[in-house]
């Protein structure tokens, strides 16, 4: 039950109106936390989020894929990760993929509509002048030269000089997730700091690389932790925000946790869309927890999804995902393509859309 001492909860539609009028930070932290804590009608929250998604992305959906360029053996202790060598998860360490294998993965990704392939390494990072860095530089260059997809990467900690080398080879975007808010981070990771992650993100931005930064939900964090993450991402002004939902892996400290309820997942997506109206918000690991509500992720404000194989956890089949998009009338967009700035709908249309959604408690859809 809501605390009667709190101020009235602002309407999601009123916040959407302010955002469409140019006030990108209209959703304040206190209201965001209350939305994430379950206050307010979910359908009204989704309706407002969907208005913002359509204003920014229309009927386009971002598709991306990843490849495990270096599997297993990571020395870090992230409590959710099946690839840490600290946990007995059955994931055996493997060598870095050769460029030819990475190009094959890029070709497969391009064939199913992905315009970006992320090279992911289970490492603390890549040291300047190391053989590991040279191997990833070669893989990035090979993807660029093959032309099937853009080359993205998730590499752990990388210096600015190394990032410059990767950019020269063809890297266009760096993924470096914050995982959760600062206060909760130390409960799931102890071998590196939150500030170290933020510095890597800022180094990438300083070089003109796009940044892909998100988190994982369902690890035991509170609504305040989720809000803190969203506000940090807004302050950093990242470009893309992957939302992951915990898939517990036997052997990790977070094994045995129950997945979030589908409605709670939709609430997180919608709240993040109102907090981050310009960012591409896409769903990655754990989206299958939505079950039969999966198509509603777009009505909740998601503008993309990761398709194809994940690193160590299951995903839906590519055919299922492509069929879903076709049934919804959504089209794949080119990664990094210029998007129109958020623009207010014509006033009569905006008012009618809000009134219908409010009266029927329905998400706004095409």
C-alpha positions as CSV (number, residue, x, y, z in Angstrom):
1,X,0.0,0.0,0.0
2,X,1.2,3.5,-0.9
3,X,2.5,5.7,2.0
4,X,-0.3,8.3,2.6
5,X,2.3,10.8,3.7
6,X,3.8,10.9,0.2
7,X,2.8,13.5,-2.4
8,X,0.3,12.4,-5.0
9,X,1.9,10.1,-7.6
10,X,2.5,12.0,-10.8
11,X,0.6,10.6,-13.8
12,X,2.8,8.7,-16.3
13,X,1.0,10.4,-19.1
14,X,1.7,13.8,-17.6
15,X,5.4,12.9,-17.5
16,X,5.3,11.7,-21.1
17,X,3.8,15.0,-22.1
18,X,6.6,16.9,-20.4
19,X,9.2,14.7,-22.1
20,X,7.6,15.2,-25.5
21,X,7.6,18.9,-24.9
22,X,11.4,18.8,-24.5
23,X,12.0,18.1,-20.8
24,X,14.0,14.9,-21.1
25,X,14.6,14.5,-17.4
26,X,10.9,15.0,-16.4
27,X,10.9,11.8,-14.4
28,X,12.5,12.5,-11.1
29,X,14.2,9.9,-8.9
30,X,11.5,9.8,-6.2
31,X,8.7,9.2,-8.7
32,X,10.8,6.6,-10.6
33,X,11.4,4.7,-7.4
34,X,7.7,4.7,-6.6
35,X,6.8,3.4,-10.1
36,X,9.4,0.6,-9.7
37,X,8.1,-0.2,-6.2
38,X,4.7,-1.0,-7.7
39,X,2.8,2.3,-7.3
40,X,0.5,3.3,-10.0
41,X,-1.4,1.4,-12.6
42,X,0.9,-0.8,-14.8
43,X,-1.2,-0.3,-18.0
44,X,-1.1,3.5,-17.6
45,X,2.7,3.3,-17.1
46,X,3.0,1.2,-20.2
47,X,0.8,3.5,-22.2
48,X,3.0,6.4,-21.5
49,X,6.2,4.4,-22.2
50,X,4.8,3.2,-25.5
51,X,4.1,6.8,-26.6
52,X,7.7,7.7,-26.0
53,X,9.0,4.5,-27.8
54,X,6.9,5.3,-30.9
55,X,7.9,9.0,-30.9
56,X,11.6,8.0,-30.9
57,X,11.6,4.7,-32.8
58,X,8.3,4.3,-34.6
59,X,7.8,0.7,-35.8
60,X,11.6,0.0,-35.9
61,X,13.3,-2.5,-33.6
62,X,17.0,-2.8,-33.0
63,X,18.3,-6.4,-33.3
64,X,21.8,-7.4,-32.2
65,X,23.7,-10.6,-31.6
66,X,26.7,-11.7,-29.6
67,X,29.5,-14.3,-29.8
68,X,31.6,-15.7,-27.0
69,X,35.0,-14.7,-28.3
70,X,36.7,-16.0,-25.2
71,X,34.7,-18.4,-23.1
72,X,35.1,-19.1,-19.4
73,X,38.0,-18.7,-16.9
74,X,37.2,-15.1,-15.8
75,X,39.0,-14.2,-12.6
76,X,36.3,-11.8,-11.4
77,X,33.6,-12.8,-8.8
78,X,30.4,-11.4,-10.3
79,X,27.8,-13.4,-8.4
80,X,25.5,-13.9,-11.4
81,X,28.2,-15.1,-13.9
82,X,28.5,-18.7,-15.2
83,X,31.9,-17.9,-16.7
84,X,33.8,-17.0,-13.5
85,X,36.5,-19.5,-12.6
86,X,35.6,-19.1,-9.0
87,X,32.4,-21.1,-9.4
88,X,31.8,-24.6,-10.5
89,X,29.2,-24.1,-13.3
90,X,30.4,-26.6,-15.8
91,X,31.7,-23.9,-18.2
92,X,35.1,-25.0,-19.4
93,X,37.6,-22.2,-20.4
94,X,38.4,-22.0,-24.1
95,X,40.8,-20.0,-26.2
96,X,40.1,-16.9,-28.1
97,X,38.1,-17.4,-31.3
98,X,40.0,-17.0,-34.5
99,X,38.9,-14.2,-36.8
100,X,37.4,-16.6,-39.3
101,X,35.1,-18.0,-36.7
102,X,34.1,-14.5,-35.6
103,X,33.4,-13.5,-39.2
104,X,31.2,-16.7,-39.6
105,X,29.2,-15.5,-36.5
106,X,28.9,-12.1,-38.0
107,X,27.6,-13.5,-41.3
108,X,25.0,-15.6,-39.4
109,X,23.9,-12.6,-37.4
110,X,23.5,-10.5,-40.5
111,X,21.4,-13.2,-42.2
112,X,18.7,-12.9,-39.5
113,X,18.5,-9.2,-39.4
114,X,21.1,-8.2,-36.8
115,X,23.2,-5.3,-37.8
116,X,25.7,-5.6,-35.0
117,X,27.7,-8.5,-33.5
118,X,29.2,-8.1,-30.0
119,X,32.5,-9.8,-29.3
120,X,32.4,-10.9,-25.6
121,X,35.4,-12.0,-23.6
122,X,35.3,-13.7,-20.2
123,X,38.2,-11.7,-18.9
124,X,38.9,-9.0,-16.4
125,X,40.1,-7.0,-19.3
126,X,42.7,-6.7,-22.1
127,X,46.1,-5.2,-21.2
128,X,47.9,-2.8,-23.6
129,X,50.2,-4.7,-25.9
130,X,48.9,-8.1,-24.9
131,X,48.3,-11.0,-27.2
132,X,44.7,-11.1,-26.1
133,X,44.2,-7.5,-27.2
134,X,45.9,-8.2,-30.5
135,X,43.5,-11.2,-31.1
136,X,40.4,-9.1,-30.4
137,X,41.7,-6.2,-32.6
138,X,42.1,-8.8,-35.4
139,X,38.6,-10.1,-34.9
140,X,37.1,-6.6,-34.9
141,X,39.0,-5.7,-38.1
142,X,37.9,-8.9,-39.7
143,X,34.2,-8.2,-38.9
144,X,34.6,-4.6,-40.3
145,X,36.2,-5.8,-43.5
146,X,33.6,-8.6,-44.1
147,X,30.8,-6.1,-43.8
148,X,28.1,-8.4,-42.5
149,X,27.5,-6.4,-39.3
150,X,29.1,-3.7,-37.2
151,X,31.7,-4.8,-34.7
152,X,30.8,-4.2,-31.0
153,X,32.6,-5.6,-28.0
154,X,32.3,-6.4,-24.3
155,X,35.8,-6.8,-23.0
156,X,36.0,-5.8,-19.4
157,X,38.5,-3.2,-18.5
158,X,40.4,-1.7,-21.4
159,X,42.6,1.4,-21.4
160,X,41.8,4.5,-23.5
161,X,44.8,3.6,-25.7
162,X,43.6,0.1,-26.3
163,X,40.1,1.5,-27.1
164,X,41.6,3.8,-29.6
165,X,43.4,0.8,-31.2
166,X,40.1,-1.1,-31.3
167,X,38.3,1.9,-32.8
168,X,40.9,2.2,-35.5
169,X,40.3,-1.5,-36.3
170,X,36.6,-0.9,-36.7
171,X,35.0,-1.0,-33.3
172,X,31.9,1.2,-33.2
173,X,30.4,0.5,-29.8
174,X,31.5,-0.7,-26.4
175,X,29.4,-2.7,-24.0
176,X,30.3,-2.3,-20.3
177,X,27.3,-3.0,-18.0
178,X,27.0,-1.4,-14.6
179,X,24.7,-4.3,-13.5
180,X,22.9,-2.4,-10.8
181,X,22.9,0.8,-8.7
182,X,26.0,1.7,-6.9
183,X,24.7,0.8,-3.4
184,X,23.8,-2.8,-4.5
185,X,26.9,-3.4,-6.7
186,X,29.2,-4.3,-3.9
187,X,26.8,-7.1,-2.8
188,X,27.4,-8.9,-6.1
189,X,30.9,-7.9,-7.1
190,X,34.0,-7.4,-4.8
191,X,36.9,-7.8,-7.2
192,X,36.5,-4.4,-8.9
193,X,34.7,-1.1,-8.3
194,X,31.7,0.7,-9.7
195,X,33.9,3.7,-10.4
196,X,36.3,1.6,-12.5
197,X,33.4,0.6,-14.7
198,X,32.2,4.2,-15.1
199,X,35.7,5.3,-16.0
200,X,35.9,2.7,-18.8
201,X,32.5,4.0,-20.2
202,X,33.7,7.6,-20.1
203,X,37.0,6.6,-21.9
204,X,34.9,5.1,-24.7
205,X,32.7,8.1,-24.9
206,X,35.7,10.4,-25.1
207,X,36.9,8.6,-28.1
208,X,33.6,8.9,-29.9
209,X,32.5,5.2,-29.4
210,X,28.9,4.6,-28.8
211,X,28.2,3.0,-25.4
212,X,26.0,0.2,-24.4
213,X,25.4,0.0,-20.7
214,X,22.7,-1.8,-18.8
215,X,22.0,-4.1,-15.9
216,X,20.5,-7.3,-14.5
217,X,17.3,-7.4,-12.5
218,X,16.1,-10.1,-10.1
219,X,19.3,-10.4,-8.1
220,X,17.7,-9.3,-4.8
221,X,18.0,-5.6,-5.4
222,X,15.4,-3.1,-4.1
223,X,13.4,-0.6,-6.2
224,X,15.8,2.1,-5.0
225,X,18.7,0.2,-6.6
226,X,16.9,-0.1,-9.9
227,X,16.1,3.6,-9.9
228,X,19.7,4.4,-9.0
229,X,20.9,2.5,-12.0
230,X,18.5,4.3,-14.4
231,X,19.6,7.7,-13.1
232,X,23.3,6.7,-13.4
233,X,22.7,5.7,-17.0
234,X,20.9,9.0,-17.7
235,X,23.7,11.0,-16.1
236,X,26.3,9.1,-18.3
237,X,24.0,9.7,-21.4
238,X,24.8,6.2,-22.8
239,X,23.4,5.2,-26.2
240,X,22.0,1.8,-25.6
241,X,20.6,0.1,-22.5
242,X,20.3,-3.7,-22.4
243,X,17.9,-5.0,-19.7
244,X,18.7,-8.5,-18.5
245,X,16.7,-10.5,-16.1
246,X,18.5,-13.0,-13.9
247,X,18.8,-16.5,-15.3
248,X,20.1,-18.4,-12.2
249,X,23.0,-20.7,-13.0
250,X,23.8,-23.7,-10.7
251,X,27.1,-23.1,-9.0
252,X,26.9,-19.3,-8.8
253,X,26.1,-17.4,-5.6
254,X,22.7,-16.4,-7.1
255,X,21.6,-19.9,-8.0
256,X,18.1,-20.8,-6.8
257,X,16.6,-17.3,-7.0
258,X,13.1,-17.2,-8.4
259,X,12.7,-15.2,-11.6
260,X,10.8,-12.0,-11.5
261,X,7.1,-12.0,-12.2
262,X,6.2,-11.0,-15.8
263,X,4.3,-7.9,-14.7
264,X,7.2,-6.8,-12.5
265,X,9.4,-7.1,-15.6
266,X,7.1,-5.0,-17.7
267,X,7.0,-2.4,-15.0
268,X,10.8,-2.2,-15.0
269,X,10.9,-1.8,-18.8
270,X,8.3,0.9,-18.8
271,X,9.9,2.9,-15.9
272,X,13.3,2.8,-17.6
273,X,11.7,4.1,-20.9
274,X,10.3,7.1,-19.0
275,X,13.7,7.7,-17.3
276,X,15.6,7.2,-20.6
277,X,13.4,8.4,-23.4
278,X,16.1,8.8,-26.1
279,X,18.0,5.6,-25.4
280,X,17.6,2.3,-27.3
281,X,16.4,0.0,-24.6
282,X,16.6,-3.6,-25.6
283,X,15.9,-6.9,-23.8
284,X,18.6,-9.6,-23.6
285,X,19.0,-12.5,-21.2
286,X,16.0,-13.7,-19.3
287,X,13.3,-12.1,-21.4
288,X,11.8,-15.6,-21.8
289,X,10.6,-15.1,-18.2
290,X,7.9,-12.9,-19.7
291,X,6.2,-16.1,-20.9
292,X,3.0,-15.3,-22.8
293,X,3.4,-11.6,-22.0
294,X,6.6,-11.4,-24.2
295,X,5.0,-9.4,-27.0
296,X,4.1,-6.7,-24.5
297,X,7.7,-5.8,-24.0
298,X,7.4,-3.4,-26.9
299,X,4.2,-1.9,-25.6
300,X,6.2,-1.4,-22.3
301,X,8.8,0.7,-24.2
302,X,11.4,-1.7,-25.4
303,X,12.9,-0.8,-28.7
304,X,15.0,-3.8,-29.4
305,X,16.1,-7.3,-28.5
306,X,19.1,-9.6,-28.7
307,X,18.5,-12.5,-31.0
308,X,20.4,-15.7,-31.5
309,X,22.6,-17.5,-29.0
310,X,23.5,-16.0,-25.6
311,X,26.8,-16.8,-23.8
312,X,25.8,-19.6,-21.5
313,X,22.0,-19.3,-21.0
314,X,19.2,-20.2,-23.4
315,X,17.4,-17.9,-25.7
316,X,14.3,-18.2,-27.9
317,X,14.9,-19.5,-31.4
318,X,15.7,-16.9,-34.1
319,X,12.7,-18.1,-36.1
320,X,10.4,-17.5,-33.2
321,X,11.7,-14.0,-32.7
322,X,11.5,-13.0,-36.4
323,X,7.9,-14.4,-36.5
324,X,7.0,-12.3,-33.5
325,X,8.2,-9.2,-35.2
326,X,6.4,-10.0,-38.4
327,X,3.1,-10.6,-36.5
328,X,3.5,-7.2,-34.7
329,X,4.4,-5.3,-37.9
330,X,7.8,-4.3,-36.6
331,X,10.9,-3.9,-38.7
332,X,14.5,-4.3,-37.9
333,X,16.5,-1.0,-37.9
334,X,20.1,-0.5,-38.7
335,X,22.3,-0.3,-35.6
336,X,23.4,3.3,-34.9
337,X,21.2,4.8,-37.7
338,X,20.1,8.3,-36.9
339,X,16.8,8.5,-35.2
340,X,14.4,11.4,-35.1
341,X,14.5,13.5,-31.9
342,X,11.5,13.1,-29.7
343,X,8.8,15.2,-31.0
344,X,5.4,15.9,-29.5
345,X,2.4,14.3,-31.2
346,X,-0.2,16.7,-32.6
347,X,-2.2,17.8,-29.6
348,X,-5.6,16.2,-30.6
349,X,-3.9,12.9,-31.3
350,X,-1.9,13.0,-28.1
351,X,-4.9,13.9,-26.0
352,X,-7.1,11.1,-27.6
353,X,-4.4,8.5,-27.1
354,X,-4.0,9.4,-23.5
355,X,-7.7,9.5,-22.8
356,X,-8.4,6.1,-24.4
357,X,-5.5,4.4,-22.6
358,X,-6.6,5.9,-19.3
359,X,-10.2,4.9,-19.8
360,X,-9.6,1.4,-20.9
361,X,-6.3,0.7,-18.9
362,X,-4.7,-0.5,-22.1
363,X,-1.2,0.0,-23.4
364,X,-1.0,2.3,-26.4
365,X,-0.3,0.2,-29.5
366,X,-0.4,0.8,-33.3
